[in-house]
Each structure stands twice: as C-alpha cells, then as structure tokens.
Amino acid sequence: RTLMCGNSINGSSQWLAPDGSQAHPEIRCTLNRSWCPELPGLTNAALVSMEPLHRAVGTEVRFACRRGFHPSSGHAFGRCSVDGWCSMADPSDPTCVTPPDWLSC
C-alpha cells in the first residue's frame, strides 16, 4: 500500500492514502514542510494566502493582481502536490495544471 505524509486540517502531520483518505499505520509520520520549491516572484501579482504557512503536500496558495493591474492569463490558485506545485482556476477545480501556469497581470 502506498502512503504519504500529508497535512491534517490543523496543519499537523498525518498519513494519507493516494485517494486523500486518512490512513492509520503503526509508524510515525514526519511532515516535509518544504516538499515544493519556493514560490516564484510574480510581476504585478502577489501571494495573498498560503494555508498552512509552509510548502508541504496539500498546501494551497492564492495570488491576486496588485492594485491597478488586471489578470491577463494564468491561474490564481495553486496546490503543492507530490509532483510539485500545480495551478488551477478555482480551488474546487479537480484539474491541477503541472507545471503551474501562475497568474499574470
């Protein structure tokens, strides 16, 4: 069975099955809080939320255009996956694009 050490709802570590369900093996899980690389600096856009505040698998981010700028392309939402960062138009979107197509303003 394949498992990964992921984020629980409160930001602590927990074992997860590939389908995202919680697993309960008899071994300890240590969360890798820097699984995904640093987020890029975006021109005319800024990171407005990161939950939880690290780069472990399951971390979600949101970007927005700086005042006076408007979205021209890309995605405002992203998630740290086992394959690295991916991006999507909406956090409920089941399709996460890899490599990420970050917001351009």
C-alpha positions in Angstrom: 0.0 0.0 0.0 1.3 3.5 -0.9 1.1 6.2 1.8 2.4 9.8 2.0 2.9 12.1 5.0 0.4 15.0 4.5 -1.3 17.9 6.3 -4.2 17.3 8.6 -6.9 20.0 8.9 -4.9 21.7 11.8 -1.6 21.7 10.0 0.0 18.7 11.8 1.2 15.7 10.0 -0.9 12.6 9.2 -0.6 9.6 6.9 -2.7 9.8 3.8 -3.6 7.2 1.2 -3.3 8.2 -2.5 -7.1 9.0 -2.6 -6.6 11.6 0.2 -8.3 9.4 2.9 -6.5 9.2 6.3 -4.5 6.0 6.9 -3.6 4.6 10.3 -0.3 2.7 10.0 1.7 1.8 13.2 4.6 4.0 12.2 5.2 7.7 12.8 4.9 10.4 10.1 7.1 13.4 9.9 5.8 16.2 7.6 8.2 17.6 5.0 7.4 21.3 5.2 9.5 22.2 2.2 8.4 19.5 -0.3 7.5 22.0 -3.0 10.1 24.6 -4.2 9.9 28.3 -3.2 7.1 30.1 -5.0 8.2 32.4 -7.8 8.1 36.2 -7.6 5.3 37.3 -9.9 5.2 40.5 -11.9 2.3 42.7 -10.8 0.8 39.9 -8.7 1.2 39.0 -5.0 0.7 35.9 -2.8 -2.4 36.7 -0.7 -2.9 33.4 1.1 -1.0 30.3 1.9 -2.6 27.6 4.1 -0.8 26.2 6.0 2.2 28.5 6.1 4.7 26.1 4.6 5.3 24.1 1.4 4.2 20.6 2.4 2.0 18.4 0.1 -1.6 19.7 0.4 -0.6 23.4 1.0 -2.9 25.7 -1.0 -2.0 29.2 -2.3 -3.9 32.1 -3.8 -2.5 35.0 -5.8 -4.1 38.3 -6.8 -3.2 41.2 -9.0 -1.7 44.3 -7.4 -3.8 47.4 -7.3 -4.3 48.9 -10.7 -3.5 45.7 -12.6 -5.9 43.1 -14.1 -5.5 39.4 -14.8 -4.2 38.7 -18.3 -3.6 35.0 -18.1 -2.8 32.1 -15.8 -4.3 30.7 -12.6 -4.8 32.5 -9.2 -4.9 29.2 -7.2 -2.3 26.5 -6.6 -1.6 23.4 -4.6 1.5 21.6 -3.5 1.2 18.0 -4.8 3.5 15.0 -4.7 4.8 16.2 -8.1 5.4 19.8 -7.0 3.3 22.9 -7.5 0.3 22.8 -9.8 -2.2 25.6 -10.6 -5.9 25.9 -11.2 -8.5 28.5 -12.0 -10.6 27.7 -8.8 -9.7 25.8 -5.7 -12.6 23.3 -6.3 -11.3 22.6 -9.9 -10.3 18.9 -10.0 -7.7 19.7 -12.8 -4.5 21.0 -11.4 -2.0 22.1 -14.2 1.6 20.9 -14.0 3.9 22.8 -14.4 1.9 25.6 -12.9 0.6 28.4 -15.0 0.7 31.2 -12.4 -1.3 34.4 -12.6 0.0 37.2 -14.9 -1.4 40.7 -14.5 
